[in-house]
């Protein structure tokens, strides 16, 4: 078991001066996945959240857990609504439709119909193009008017669709673009038609409305929430859960085969957080989400445990092991494979999977004994036999008797209070690197209480509604402890990621939102993670502390082999005042300049809806005569000091970082584009590949790429936060070293960057060589508004 290595103390520490010398060698390389995202559909964060569908209960899905209903639909003009299972259903997956008939109060001159309240409202934004569709069966000949209307009956935008009576299901499509924005989301979507056009009754199903989506993907994700995630510079994406993968009780589990293909073929799933999932956000959508944000997918597969404690007997488990293998083949297989061909038929090439997690928190509800006895090993053996380079992650690790076998990793979750997490800087110091940990979920979830050292896990226990600043600083200490042990840590992801302000099951959460885009709120923890994730150390370096020490300040230091920068990261917690620092980097001499960025906020502050109380401070610090950087950080602050390769003074020249290797961990992790060679259980290189000696060539510049970014809007300055390179057949990669770029409305700016072999190389396991895929490399962007356009490509 992991043990808590530092004692808990709530006493403020004296703000003693700290002097540190950072060596130039002798440290450990770091994980390229240090910061990532975790997602499951909780708090209506999928349906009603990231998944951009605006109509709630669009296909009348349900089951024995959440029976089918007409919730969120209301009749108009005296219409009568009912659920029907017709002899001719829309599909086997969606057998239930909404039947509309004229009510007793209707007459031939009446206008009747129905409305949907959305996910607690509809956003109406000037200039957005909305795309809608619906399926109709039965006796209706005439025009259906679809209108976004306020609760004050103000009509913002409408479309008219002519429909015809039919003995089979017919799909109709429409678009509209509002010319005025609504001041809030208190709006409904109304469908109306003349009662005289109705012959008996008519049935509707799969009524859908999408706003603009991220990267304009059909069936895609909400733009502002995707941009918020992109702003965290995430390196990995753990999905699709979380408890939501497990299912509440037999026979329900997140069966990936029911989440692919056309929406009319997706039956839905009784989610584990109190509501039906549409499965519109399915396996393909998760993989595209990973691709759009340049993240490494960590795919969770169902492991045979339901949340009511039922487990699959050993002699019945093979069916579900086979399903996991089929799922991986669906993601990665080429057109010659059974499931790869099914994916290709949907119009998608292969998605590389290098990490698979077996289940989620299988220690829950009595699942640990069967997990360690046979369930984990069954999946581990089968997957590693088919994919020997794939990293398999056990869904929990801090439980006696469930240590993963050799060549497996573990997933560690930590929910804590501030006094607890602020003491965990050294939590992983004595941990082994034999089984590197994914910190798949972490958060401070409640305020400190007298005589309390950990959260209270009983019904009605106090929870923080939103993250709060001193809890966020405690989280930063935990993360810096993970960074300094990053030869043992794969990466960390806050959980949960999202909270719908209208309905939630778990608080606090990283990002809050509702249907109105103006209410999207980035928490105090969001800004803390953004700062630490935005500047990556690729090589931790040893530190000699000549004065002071840890508590109340905590820090790590190292270099980046991408930018050549020297970097130090800090958190100051519960001190009696500002903490003075003297930092010296070996090889960095006098006159060097560094950028010091630090965050502060009122100690107990939580960000209000649509607001931010976190203040970002920036200053330039210059090394003195002996190369020492002198500065001070206030109480409850998080900071990054970065000395770029071009401003490092007359000291060591690290402008060619390619001479240093990046993180290898204990094995190749299956990610040949970044890691190669063979490693034993101690992380030692025992055999190089034939091309290892030419690795430095990967840092040679292969081309200079130029692009132009234009703000086509008329009103606001836009800020481009990240550039991506679309690699032919290999997804996207974030381009490192890109600085945020503000662009005024109606203007454009050029951007030029060097493309290195490393940026596009793939390790070919057949030829045992680095190769660069042929084709067109398209430059893409992640921007904070919709009206940014970017063009530029490089043909290889």
VENSULLIN-V308699 format. One record per helix or strand of 3 or more residues. SS is the DSSP state (a for helix, b for strand). FROM is the first residue (numbers start at 0). TO is the last residue. If there is no record, write none. Layout:
<<SS,FROM,TO> <SS,FROM,TO>>
//
This chain:
<<b,17,21> <b,72,75> <b,78,84> <b,95,101> <b,110,115> <b,128,139> <b,141,149> <b,154,162> <b,165,176> <b,186,193> <a,194,196> <b,197,209> <a,213,215> <a,222,229> <b,235,238> <a,242,244> <a,255,258> <a,262,264> <a,282,291> <b,295,300> <a,313,315> <a,317,331> <a,337,344> <b,354,357> <a,363,365> <a,367,385> <b,390,393> <b,407,416> <a,417,420> <b,436,445> <a,468,483> <b,488,493> <b,497,499> <b,510,512> <a,516,518> <a,523,533> <b,542,546> <b,552,558> <b,565,571> <b,578,584> <b,592,599> <b,614,621> <b,627,632> <b,636,642> <a,644,646> <a,656,658> <b,684,686> <a,691,698> <b,700,710> <b,717,726> <b,730,733> <b,740,742> <b,747,755> <a,756,759> <b,760,763> <b,768,771> <b,775,782> <b,787,790> <b,792,794>>
//
